[in-house]
Amino acid sequence: MIKSNERSRFDMVEFGEQLRRAREGKGMTQQSLAEQLYVTRQSVSRWECGVSHS
C-alpha cells in the first residue's frame, strides 16, 4: 500500500514529467513558460523535477 506522502511525491513527479513534455512539445523554454505564468524559471525547473514547495 502506498502511503499518502509517497503518493504525493509520485503525483509531483508525474506532474513534472507531463509539464516538461507539454512545454517541450510547444517548443517553449523553461524561461518562456515562467514568464507566461509570472513565476521564476527556477520554479518551473523545480516543478519539472518533482520538487514540491515546503
C-alpha positions in Angstrom: 0.0 0.0 0.0 1.3 3.5 -0.9 1.4 6.0 2.0 -0.1 9.4 1.5 3.3 11.2 1.4 4.7 8.7 -1.1 1.6 9.1 -3.3 2.0 12.9 -3.1 5.7 12.6 -4.3 4.6 10.3 -7.1 2.0 12.8 -8.2 4.6 15.6 -8.2 6.9 13.5 -10.3 4.2 12.6 -12.8 3.0 16.2 -13.0 6.6 17.4 -13.7 7.0 14.9 -16.5 3.8 15.9 -18.1 4.7 19.6 -17.7 8.1 19.1 -19.3 6.6 17.1 -22.2 3.9 19.7 -22.8 6.4 22.6 -22.6 8.8 20.9 -25.0 6.0 19.9 -27.3 5.2 23.6 -27.7 8.8 24.5 -28.3 9.0 26.5 -25.1 11.9 27.0 -22.8 11.5 27.0 -19.0 12.1 30.7 -19.1 9.4 31.4 -21.6 6.9 29.3 -19.7 7.9 31.0 -16.4 7.3 34.5 -18.0 3.8 33.5 -19.1 3.0 32.2 -15.6 4.6 35.1 -13.8 6.9 32.7 -11.8 10.7 32.2 -11.9 12.5 29.8 -14.2 13.7 28.0 -11.1 10.1 27.4 -10.1 9.4 25.7 -13.4 12.6 23.7 -13.0 11.5 22.5 -9.5 8.1 21.5 -10.8 9.6 19.5 -13.6 11.9 17.8 -11.2 9.0 16.9 -8.9 10.1 19.1 -6.0 7.2 20.4 -4.0 7.0 23.6 -2.1 7.8 23.0 1.6 
